[in-house]
Structure formats: C-alpha cells, structure tokens
Amino acid sequence: MRIKNLAAVVAAAAMMCAAGAAWAKTVKVTMHAHEGPVEIDNKGTQYAAWTFDGTIPGPVVRVTEGDTVEFTLINDKENKNSHAMDFHAAIVDVLDEFAPVKPGETKKFNFVAKYPGVFMYHCGAMPMQQHIARGMFGVIIVDPKEGYSKDYPQPDREYVLVQSQFFPDADNDKAMLVNEGWSNSLINGKIFHYDPVHDPNASLALVAKPGERVRIFFVNANINMPVALHPIAGIWDRVYLNGNPKNVIYGMQTYNVAVAEATTFDIVSPSDRATNNAIVDHTMSAALRGAITVLMNSPDADPALGKGDKIILR
C-alpha cells in the first residue's frame, strides 16, 4: 500500500512539473541602444537623449512569472558610448550579463522572471546617472502565473507611468550626481505629458469610464528623488508593493516610491458621474515642474486606451 501511495505522489508531482513547463515560455526581446534627439515637452523641444529603441521610456516588456526572457542588446555602430542593460527583474551576474557593450557590438543573455510584479530596467554603463538621466530606462511587467484573483482583481484599464528628472545640460554628469541643474520632471519622457490643464499644448490624457478599475504600473526613474504618488480627488484603492499581488495595502492617500522602485496602484472612480483625477508627485517641486497626469473618467472614454499596446500613451 505504501508503495502504491508513493507512486501516486511521484506521478502527481510529475504532472505538476509538466503543467509548469507547459505555461512557461521563452520571450525574445531585442533592443537597440540609440543616441539621438527626442522631444521632451509638448511643444516639440529637442533634447540630446540616449534611449532604448529611440523612445523615453523604452519599450514595455511584458511576460508571465516563470517565463524565460531571451534578451539581445544591440549598441548601434553610430553611437559614441558603451551601453548596457540592467533588468531589475533578473537574477544574474552583474559582471557578465550586465556588462557594457561597445558601439557596433551585440550582447545576448537569458534570465527567468521568477517574481511577479513591475520592475525598472535601465542602462548600467558608467556614469550610470548620466545614462539614466538621458533616457535609458523602461518597464518590465511580470504577470503572476496564477492570473487574477479576489486579492488581485482584473482591471478594466492599465497604464504605465515612468517619472524621471530632466537635466538640460546632458553632458554634466557630475551635476546629476549631486542633484544640481535639474529643471523639470518628465512623465513618460515629457514635461506635463498628460496634463492639458497646466500645459495647453498637451494633447493626451489617461481616460476611463466611471466606476472602472484603473491599474497604474509606476516606476520612479529619478536619479536622486523619491516620489510621493497621490491621486488628487481620489484614493488608491489598492497598492501593490513592487507590483507583487502578495504585497497589498488598501485605501492609501499617498505612497512613497523610492528611487528605482516600481509599484502598482489601483484607483476606482465613482460610478454615478463623470469625474477627473490628477495623479501627482506631491513633492511640489516635482509636480509643478511637470509631474502631473490627468485621468479623465467619462462615459465616452475611448474603449481602446489602457488596453493591449495602448497601456503607454506616446
């Protein structure tokens, strides 16, 4: 009898392993390190940026817990500087996988996304503060393998917001290190990117329908400053520390996001009328220099925004 029971346990374990292998997959991600101008405000002002794939932030990478990320970094031969990739979701060797890549060269490495959540990625080449300040950062979302649940409900819409400091003197890495010379805050690469209230040139805002659950994947890509993220005229229904469904707190007015930290925020608007929220860094020196995002909750909200490839608005 004991032998039969042991055999059953072994068989069940084998089935569980097979099931795990079935849902885990390999996701191929390729990015180009690019040195070239980007627009940093709604008027079209050009800035001598360094980026992944030409945008600030770089492409959103989205995988499921347990997936293998097969990553390739191509440092374009036209570049003048070495660049690297540091995925905060990866458990690897900083001296190997995260080593710098010279112009015209390519680096490949793999890692398993072992923990669910939202994570920053950025260039790790030195001087690191300059590579990040000039735009070499982005977001990787690792969805939980269990999917949605009572504690981690499926949202109606999702948006990615990345806050960073803007240093007009792109070559002064020493000033960046001591937090001198920054003039504005950028949200997804632009000053007042989604704020037509404070910038009449802003053409974009986050949208949702009344009563919808909106999930914000937020990354603090500042060089030196934490972010006190607050939804004016609202309450964070749930805050998931590091985006991990197991790390949940409820009913928060403001949550402090450290430098290089990422956090997931849920907000639910009143269902009986149209309303608006302003998602701000309540550090006023940051908010009034660009770190304000308007969320408009109205019945005619575009049904495509906040879904699929529209979770980061450019």
N, C-alpha and C positions, 0 to 999 in steps of 0.2 A: 504493500500500500504506500509506504513512504517513497519507494522508487517511482511509482506512478505519479504521486504528488510532485516530486522533484521534476519529473519530466514535464508536467503541466506548467510548472513555474518557468522552466527554461524555455518552453515553447511560447509562453506569453511574453517573456522578455524579448525573445527573438522577433515576435510580431511588433512589439513596441518600437524596437530599433528599426525595423523595416518601415514602419509608419513614419518615423522621424526622418529617415533617409528620403522618403517619398516627398515630404513637403519642403525639405531644404533644397535650395537650388544655388547655382552659380550665376552671379550677376556681373556682367562685364561692364566696366566703366572706364572710359578714356577721356582725358582732359588735356588741353594744350595750355601751357604757361605762355601768356601773351603780354607783351609790353606795348601799350598804346593808349591813346586818349579815349576817355569815356565822358559822358555828360554827368555832372554831379548836382545839377539842380533842374528845375522845371523850365528854365529859360534856355537851357542848352549849353551852359558854360562847360568848357572842356577842361579836363584835368589829366595830367600825365600819369595814368594808372598802370599798375601791374595786376593782372587778373588771371583767373582760370576761365578759359573759353570766351574771353572778351567782355564779361559782364561782372557787375558787383551787385550782389554776391554771385559766386559761381553757380553752376547747375545744381539743382536739388537732386541728391541721391536718395532713393527710397528702396529699402529692402525689408525682408522679414527676419526676425530673430532666428539664428541658426544658418542663415544664408552665407555663402562664401562670396566675398567681393573680390573680383579679379581686376585689379586696377593697373592702368597704364598712364604714366605722365610723360608727355612729350614737351620738351623745352624747345620751342621754336628756334631755329637757327638764326633768325633775325634779332633775337634778344641779346642783351649785353650782360645779363646776370645769371648766375645759377639760381635754380628754384627747387623746391621740394614739396612733398605732401605729408601732412600730419593729420591723420584721421583720429579724432578723439574716440571713435568707436572701435578702434583697432587695438589688439594686444599683440605687439610685435617687438622688434629690436630697433630702438631709436637710431643706432649707429648703422643699421643696414637698410631696412625698408624706408626709413625717413631721411636717408642721406641725400644731400643736394645733387642736382643733375645739371650738368653744364649745358650751355646753349648748343643746340644741334644734337643733343643726346636724349635717350629714352630710358625710363626706368619702369619695371613691372614688379608688382608684388601682390600677394593674396593675404586676406585675413578673413576670419569668421566673425560675423556680427553676433557676439554671444549675449549681449544685453539689450533689451528693448529700450527705446527712448529716443530723444532727439539730441544730436551731438554736433559740435562745431568741427569743421575741417579748415586747415589753413596752411599756408606755406611756412615751412620751418627753417628755411635758409636764413643765414645771418646777413645783416642785422634784422632779426625777426620782427622787431617792432615796425620797421620800415616796410617790410613785405606785407604785413597785415594792414598797416595804415593805408597803403596804396591800393588795397582792394583784393588781396589774395586770401579769400576766405569764403566759406559756404556752409551748407547744412546737409547732414545725413540723418534721415529718419529711419529708425529701425522699429517696424511694427511688431507688436507681441505675437508670438506664434499661436497663442490661444485665441487671437482675434478680439472682438468686442465683448463686453460683459456688463453686468449691472454696475460694477465699480469703474468700468471704462467704457461708457456708452458710445455708440456710433454717433459722430457729429453730423450735422446737416451740411456744414461747410468747414473747410480748413484753409488757413492762410499761414504763410511763412513770413516772419518779420525778423530782419537782422539789423541791429543798431551798431553803428561804428562812429568813430571820431574822424573829422576831416581836418587834415593838416595841409594848408595851402602850399607851404614850402615842402614839396615832395622829397627834396634831397637832404633835408636837415634831420637825419635820423637821431642825432644827439638831442634835439629839442623834443622829439617824440618820446624819447626815453624818460625825460623828466616832466612830461606833460605840458610843455610850453608850445605856444603857437597854434593850438587847435582853435578853429574859428566856428565850427558848426558840427551838428550831429547829422548823420545820414541814416535814413531808414531805407533798406534795400538799395543803397548806393546813391540816394538823392536827399537833398535838404527839403523838408516838408513834402516828401514824395507823394503821400496820400492825404494831403490836407488843403483842400480848396478854401478853407476858412482863413488860414493865415497866409496862403500863397495863391493869388488869383490865377497863376499860371499852372497850378496843379490840375490835371485832367483825370486823375484816378482817385478812387476811394474804395475801401473794403465795403462790401454790401452783403446783406442777408435779409430774410423775411422775418417779420415779427414772430417771436417765440422760438426761433431756430437756435440750436446749439452750435455756436461757432468755436472752433478749436484753433488756437494760435500756437504755432511752433515758433518759439522766440529764442534767438541767440544773441548774446552780448559779445560783439566782436570789437568792443572798445579796447584801446591799448592799456588804459590805466583806471578807468572809472566804472564802478558798479552801476546798475540800472534799477531804479525803484519803479517797477512797472505797475501802473494803475489805470483802470478803466473809468474815466470820468463819467458820471451818471450811470454807473453800473457797479457790480460786484463780481469778482472772479468766482464763479460757481464751484469750480474745482481747479486746483493747481497740482500738477504732476511734476515733482522734483526730478530733474534730469529727463522728464518725459516718460519715466517708468510708471506703468499703471499701478505698481505696488506702493509707490511713494506719493500718496494722495492726501491733500489737505483741502478743507472746504471753507467757502464763504470768506475769501480773503479780499481786503480792500486794496492792499499793495503787497507785492512780493519783491524782495531784493534779489537780483540776479547778478552774481559775481562775474568778473571778467573771465571770458572764455567758457562761461557756464551756459547751458541751454535748459529751457523749462517749457512745459506745455501748459497753456492756460485755456480753460473753457469759460465762455460767457453766454448767458441766455437772456435775451431781451424780453420785455413784456409782450405778450401775445395779442393784446387787445388794441394796440395802436402803433403807429409808426414812431420810432424814436431814433436818437443818434447817440453814439458814444465817441469819446476821444481817448484813444489808447496812448498814454504818455509816459515818459520818464519823468517822475515827479521831482527829480532834481531839476529845478527851474533853469539852471544854466544850460542844461541839455535840451529840455523841452522847447524853450523859446528860441533855441537856435536850430530847430529842425526835427526834434524827436517827438512829433505829434502825428498820430494816424487816426483818421476819421473812419468810423464804422457806421454806415447808414442802414437802418433797419426799416424797410418799407415793403409793402405788398408787391410792388412791381420790380423787385430786385432781380437782376439778371440771373436766371437759373444756372448758367454755365460757370459763373465766377465762384471761386472757392472749391472747385472740384477738378479732379483729373490733373491736367497740366496747367490749370489756372489757379494753383494754390500760391503761386508767387506772381504778382502782377508787375509787368515791366512796361 
